[in-house]
């Protein structure tokens, strides 16, 4: 199976960017790890908004 | 056997330290990545050290006043830079160039549309940045009573074209070496500039300058987000060198945001205190002629090398047989025209409009495809396949992705068209909605969600590109 449960790899042909036989050895050797889950990104958004607007509110109140 | 070009040599092994990993289209294996979180941070800091980042703060400082300018800069910088930091994760994971990865969203040939936008925008950007280096260099020498000579052309061509091309010709790794030593110095110069402004005028005086409300805070947020997402086309080419996805994400977000905020605030305060939006005026009044010149020259070197490398890799994706060394040289040549045409201030609004209207929805679709629909999983071999591969869609194009992109462009023009110089795009109802939503941020989110929903509803064109296990 292709990288990370990817789809079909059948039908390699002239229009390929690189021949399948060249890329195939890379499968399983490219992912460096340290995945960033979507939840982390959303938490960063919420944190940024809290910092910015929290600071603004504090600033206006003082 | 060496994998000595990306055109299908029958290799069956991965070699360490092959120059092809940076100069060709092959994925960079995890063992060959060399940029840790710190190096990625310096790289993206260096990327955002631009005169335009100073100008951004000056763009709305008079309208909002010092306090309002700072708050909006923080908000727009932190949120806006999240989008490109996310989009670069596909390349960080798979070690592929932006436009190889983009095939999973727009199709084998559909990704060429992104390449076209990148290369054309870069012609202008590289030319404009080179012209700034030329003007600053010749002005500095003039101030030190050097005789009249072709200093403008010498500085512009040397800093903007010849040296960046030379660095890339040797290896893209030279850019990492340069940013590691010069970016901390450039940041120090910016901090000194800020300190000089604050100590000379005092915060009380600066903050008491009345806002003139010439533009709204929503407009300022929009400018920040549009400016941040102009990084979309460049993330993948450089993030594929990252040692970890986490390092790529935090390095990019913190690096881009830190510089966007610091430099825009410096520029905003300088605009308030000097009454001018021209950075050369601020530098002269602060007595920072030489450090300012150093910022401009070094940042031009770093930026043009970063931009030209992305163009070169984009062109290599479209023409895989092209020689890397020839491409990096030739891709810079059209920019020479822009060295002698136009100015930054005249083109800034147009650049933000093009980025918002065309770049933002294109990468919005890509974010929805990669994060929401594919859950950060693509078929590595499939990315390199043409007809018969999973990302061939319809004759190499994904019509669903293009339809959502088109919807995004129309939506952006409705919401933000009034900010452009084009009269027939000034839609009153769009301007009213803009006051609540702004334009670029919502368009990115809406494109991502619409594409995701279409995929979840099982639109066959998308479903065929999904792995059997999750389709």
Interface residues (C-beta under 8 A of the other chain):
Chain A: X2 X3 X4 X5 X6 X7 X8 X9 X10 X11 X12 X13 X14 X15 X16 X17 X18 X19 X20 X21 X22 X23 X24 X25 X26 X27 X29 X30 X31 X32 X33 X34 X35 X36 X38 X41 X44 X45 X48 X49 X51 X52 X53 X55 X56 X59
Chain B: X3 X6 X7 X8 X9 X10 X11 X12 X13 X14 X25 X26 X27 X28 X29 X30 X31 X33 X67 X71 X74 X75 X78 X79 X82 X86 X89 X92 X93 X94 X95 X96 X100 X108 X242 X243 X244 X245 X246 X247 X249 X253 X317 X320 X371 X372 X376 X377 X378 X379 X380 X381 X382 X383 X384 X385 X386 X387 X388 X389 X390 X396 X464 X465 X466 X467 X468 X469 X470 X471
